[in-house]
Amino acid sequence: MKICQVEGTLVATARIGSLENRRLLVVKERGSSGKQVAVDPVGCKPGDWVIAVGSSAARDAAGSKDYPSDLTIVGIIDYWDDASGTATGGKP
């Protein structure tokens, strides 16, 4: 599992049929500057901190072992106490 922050919505109107109409978001993994695309079955908004899974777990979380996802959001983080002692979370 990864902790990521949602940066925004990704719009791709031309896509393969197996992606269906699932919502896609641009996310940035905590501690990284690289961005990734994640499937959003839980209804996130920009700024939310989320838990995301990859690999076969991402396909299962998206709803099917055949779904073409490498990263799927499985939860919105309400709060965590990170190693620096700072309380952090996705929702106020």
Summary of the structure (lengths in Angstrom):
residues: 92
radius of gyration: 13.3
end to end distance: 22.8
largest distance: 45.1
contacts: 251
relative contact order: 0.24
helix: 12%
strand: 39%
